[in-house]
Amino acid sequence: MWLESVREEGTIVLRVGGTIEPADDLADLYARFGDVLREDGGTSVVCDLDEVVQGDLVVVEMLARLALTAQRAGLTLRVRHLTEDLEALLAFLGLSEVLDLGPA
């Protein structure tokens, strides 16, 4: 798994890619994301999943935690480039109403 954050016109874009495994140190990802939110001061946050290999429950958990971190900072996390399967899984779990899955 890899992660990078960039700024696009006031928006913090968190790009996540590769295969996200249960053994990955996601606590480090959440801490880095929190640091980015505190240091960057963007007005909105987008999580770009274009390079994620497989959308599964590990990705769902990651998105839920990132959304909670963004919410605590007063921001809404938008998700872009998710697969149809991941979108269906989020809907099945009731998270499509919590996450902003629209184009960003």
Beta strands, then each sheet from edge to edge (+ up, - down):
strand 1: 2-8
strand 2: 11-18
strand 3: 44-52
strand 4: 77-80
sheet 1: 1+ 2- 3- 4-
end
